[in-house]
Structures are given as C-alpha cells and as structure tokens.
Amino acid sequence: MLLNNIRLKAIFVLIICFTGITSTDSFSQVRFGLRAGINNYSFSGQYENGEKIKNNMILGYQAGIFLQIFTMPNIYLQPALTFITKGSDDVNKTDGQKASIYYIEAPINLVLKRPLGSGMIALGLGPYVSYALYGTLNYAGGKEEIVFRNNIIESDYMQGVPYLRPFDIGADINFGYEFDFGITANVSAQFGFLNLEPYFEGESSSRITRNRGFSVSLGYRF
C-alpha cells in the first residue's frame, strides 16, 4: 500500500509539472498533439567484476501527449507526457531472460525548426524524467515481478527477487518532420544517466545498469 501511494504521488508530481508548464503566460502560442510509436531498449553499464553489459534490445511501445510552445522564431519548447515500455533481453547473461519495465515519462525538449518542402524539419534536445509503474523479469518457465526500491534494507532483502530503482533521468535527442497538415514523424534516442541498481544499506552498487534505446513514432498536432 505504501509503495502504491508513493507511485501515485510520483505520477501526480509529473502531471503537475506538465500542466504547470502549459499554464504559463509567457508563451503566446501553444499547440497540442498526440503521439504513438515503437521502440527498442536495452541495458548498458557493467557487472560487478567490471565487465561491460552486452544485452540485446527488446521491442516496446509508447503513447502519449505533447505540447508545442512557441518561444521565439524557429524555437519551440516541447514538453510531453508518455507511457513507455523499456527493458532488455538476455539479462544477466542468460538467453531469453527478458526485463520489461513500464514507465510514465516526462521529456522536455527545446526544438529547432526550419522550413523544408511543404513542412518543417525539427531537431530537439532535452532532459527526461521517468518513473517505473510496474516491471517483470521473464525467463524460461516463469517470471518474477521486479521490486522497485531506491535503497534495500538487509532485513527486507529477498534472495532471487529482482530489484531496480524506480526513477530514471537522462537525455532525449530527437529528429523529425512535421507536415503542414499536422502529421508528425519522429526518431529519437535516449541515454539514461542514473544507475538503476538500488543502494544496499545506503551503499551504492558496484554493478551499473542504465537505460539506452531509440524509438520511431507518428503523431498529430492539432
């Protein structure tokens, strides 16, 4: 129950941040849009012995809303709120062991646009923050639910249970084209900065796990 309350509060904070940006009076033009697409993600980092993690990517999906806020000629602020799946295949050097994590995510990009043909070419860059709602570690013969904790206390530790941190922060880079009739096509890449491995009794893990991936999406700007 406590964990569910924390997750609900985190989602509420992300929504408040998103709506707070939209209510500012300093921007004179705001457009609303919908976006959905597919993505490929995997874990990067290193194991406890320093060996690099080399996982295969898994196919996921995303869907959400975005705003386009005019700031100055050719420059726009583009916050979004997205439901997105991430994770990795062949986790822990085990073929077919797959981690699937479902996030609510809020990227905020600064987008440069220039006319090209009948539409606009767009290049965006900015940070994102995401919060894990649910996750599973799937393997031959079954699956385990991922437990999300920032810090594990020894008395609560359960052997064999997968643990990860719920929050992730990173950089989002995207490139796209916007047709004059409202359709948008976008390719983006994300690089997670935070180590997803939780602390144990306040000590950081020697294993490093980060999200890495890219996505392709279509949208419509109203």
C-alpha distance (Angstrom), angle and dihedral (degrees) to the residues before:
residue distance angle dihedral
M1 . . .
L2 3.81 . .
L3 3.81 91.1 .
N4 3.80 91.2 50.2
N5 3.82 90.3 50.7
I6 3.81 90.5 51.2
R7 3.78 91.0 50.2
L8 3.81 92.2 48.7
K9 3.81 90.2 50.2
A10 3.81 91.2 49.9
I11 3.81 91.3 51.2
F12 3.80 89.9 47.4
V13 3.82 91.0 52.6
L14 3.82 91.6 50.4
I15 3.80 90.9 50.3
I16 3.82 92.2 47.4
C17 3.81 90.5 50.6
F18 3.79 89.8 49.7
T19 3.79 95.8 48.1
G20 3.81 91.5 41.6
I21 3.76 90.3 60.6
T22 3.80 91.3 50.7
S23 3.80 93.7 52.7
T24 3.80 97.8 58.1
D25 3.80 115.7 118.4
S26 3.80 94.8 -149.6
F27 3.82 93.0 84.0
S28 3.78 117.9 70.8
Q29 3.83 100.2 -167.7
V30 3.80 125.9 46.7
R31 3.81 126.1 172.4
F32 3.81 126.9 -171.6
G33 3.80 126.8 -143.3
L34 3.80 146.7 174.1
R35 3.80 125.1 -136.9
A36 3.81 137.1 -176.6
G37 3.77 135.5 168.3
I38 3.80 150.8 130.0
N39 3.77 129.6 -82.2
N40 3.80 143.2 -170.5
Y41 3.82 119.8 -141.8
S42 3.78 138.9 171.6
F43 3.79 139.5 168.3
S44 3.78 121.4 -98.2
G45 3.80 130.3 -174.2
Q46 3.78 132.7 74.3
Y47 3.78 141.8 -63.8
E48 3.81 123.7 -118.4
N49 3.82 91.0 -89.2
G50 3.81 92.7 54.8
E51 3.80 95.5 -103.6
K52 3.80 112.9 141.8
I53 3.80 118.1 -109.1
K54 3.79 110.4 -116.6
N55 3.79 107.6 -176.2
N56 3.78 128.1 161.8
M57 3.78 120.0 -116.6
I58 3.79 125.0 -104.6
L59 3.78 126.4 -145.3
G60 3.80 116.0 -116.0
Y61 3.76 141.0 158.8
Q62 3.78 141.1 -128.3
A63 3.79 138.7 -163.1
G64 3.77 133.3 176.6
I65 3.75 151.9 115.8
F66 3.79 131.9 -81.8
L67 3.77 139.3 -171.0
Q68 3.78 128.5 -142.5
I69 3.79 111.5 -151.8
F70 3.79 119.6 -172.5
T71 3.80 112.2 -135.4
M72 3.81 104.5 161.9
P73 3.82 136.1 -22.4
N74 3.82 109.5 -48.2
I75 3.83 92.7 -5.5
Y76 3.81 122.8 102.7
L77 3.79 136.8 173.8
Q78 3.79 110.8 -135.1
P79 3.82 117.3 -170.0
A80 3.79 118.5 176.7
L81 3.78 141.0 -175.9
T82 3.80 113.6 -147.1
F83 3.78 141.0 175.5
I84 3.80 105.9 -143.7
T85 3.80 138.7 171.3
K86 3.79 120.4 -139.2
G87 3.77 135.9 164.0
S88 3.79 139.9 109.7
D89 3.78 143.9 -95.6
D90 3.83 127.3 -128.2
V91 3.81 91.6 25.9
N92 3.81 117.4 -171.8
K93 3.83 90.0 14.3
T94 3.80 89.5 -68.0
D95 3.82 118.4 133.3
G96 3.77 111.7 -124.1
Q97 3.81 95.7 10.2
K98 3.77 102.9 131.1
A99 3.80 131.7 -172.1
S100 3.82 116.0 -154.7
I101 3.81 118.6 -173.4
Y102 3.80 126.7 -177.1
Y103 3.80 115.3 -150.3
I104 3.78 138.4 -176.7
E105 3.79 104.0 -143.3
A106 3.81 138.1 -169.4
P107 3.81 116.1 -165.0
I108 3.81 119.8 -180.0
N109 3.80 113.6 -161.9
L110 3.77 133.2 -176.7
V111 3.79 104.7 -140.7
L112 3.80 128.8 -158.3
K113 3.82 114.9 -157.2
R114 3.78 131.5 -168.4
P115 3.82 130.3 178.2
L116 3.80 115.3 -101.2
G117 3.79 122.6 169.1
S118 3.79 111.0 -42.9
G119 3.81 93.6 -21.1
M120 3.78 144.9 27.8
I121 3.78 131.7 -79.4
A122 3.83 112.2 -141.4
L123 3.80 134.6 -160.2
G124 3.81 118.9 -173.1
L125 3.78 137.7 -176.3
G126 3.78 132.6 176.2
P127 3.80 148.7 113.6
Y128 3.76 129.3 -73.3
V129 3.80 133.6 -159.2
S130 3.79 122.1 -162.1
Y131 3.78 137.8 -179.0
A132 3.80 125.4 -153.6
L133 3.80 114.7 -123.7
Y134 3.79 98.3 179.1
G135 3.79 140.6 -14.9
T136 3.79 142.9 -178.6
L137 3.78 137.4 -162.1
N138 3.80 107.2 -143.8
Y139 3.79 123.2 -162.2
A140 3.79 139.4 158.8
G141 3.77 107.4 -59.2
G142 3.78 100.3 11.7
K143 3.77 149.8 -16.9
E144 3.80 141.8 -107.2
E145 3.78 126.5 -142.5
I146 3.80 111.7 -120.5
V147 3.81 113.3 -120.9
F148 3.80 112.4 -142.0
R149 3.80 115.1 -145.4
N150 3.79 133.5 149.9
N151 3.80 90.6 -154.1
I152 3.80 129.4 18.8
I153 3.79 119.2 -146.9
E154 3.79 113.8 -149.2
S155 3.80 93.0 -127.5
D156 3.83 89.7 57.0
Y157 3.80 96.7 43.0
M158 3.81 115.6 118.3
Q159 3.79 118.1 -160.7
G160 3.80 113.8 -123.1
V161 3.81 95.1 15.4
P162 3.85 114.4 123.1
Y163 3.82 114.1 -124.3
L164 3.80 129.5 -167.4
R165 3.80 136.5 163.2
P166 3.82 114.3 -101.7
F167 3.80 99.7 -140.5
D168 3.78 126.0 71.8
I169 3.80 129.5 -178.6
G170 3.78 126.5 -174.7
A171 3.79 149.8 126.9
D172 3.78 126.8 -68.2
I173 3.82 121.9 -157.5
N174 3.78 120.4 -177.0
F175 3.77 140.2 176.8
G176 3.77 124.7 -168.6
Y177 3.76 152.8 144.6
E178 3.79 128.0 -120.6
F179 3.79 118.9 -156.5
D180 3.79 118.1 -144.8
F181 3.84 90.4 -117.0
G182 3.82 92.4 61.4
I183 3.82 105.3 -96.3
T184 3.81 114.6 129.8
A185 3.81 129.8 -164.5
N186 3.77 119.0 -164.4
V187 3.82 141.1 -179.1
S188 3.80 117.8 -167.7
A189 3.79 139.9 176.3
Q190 3.79 127.7 -156.9
F191 3.78 131.6 -159.0
G192 3.79 117.3 -167.5
F193 3.81 116.7 -143.3
L194 3.81 101.4 -171.0
N195 3.78 124.7 82.6
L196 3.80 105.3 -120.4
E197 3.81 92.0 -154.7
P198 3.83 109.5 102.9
Y199 3.78 125.6 -126.8
F200 3.80 117.0 -100.9
E201 3.81 112.9 -141.4
G202 3.81 88.0 -22.5
E203 3.82 94.4 -51.8
S204 3.81 119.9 119.1
S205 3.79 118.3 -119.5
S206 3.81 120.9 -107.6
R207 3.79 86.8 -141.9
I208 3.81 115.6 83.3
T209 3.80 122.0 -155.4
R210 3.81 122.8 176.7
N211 3.79 135.0 171.1
R212 3.80 118.1 -112.7
G213 3.78 128.5 171.0
F214 3.77 152.5 112.2
S215 3.78 136.9 -123.1
V216 3.80 142.2 -159.0
S217 3.78 118.6 -149.9
L218 3.78 145.4 169.6
G219 3.77 125.7 -149.0
Y220 3.75 146.4 169.2
R221 3.80 125.0 -129.0
F222 3.81 115.2 -153.5
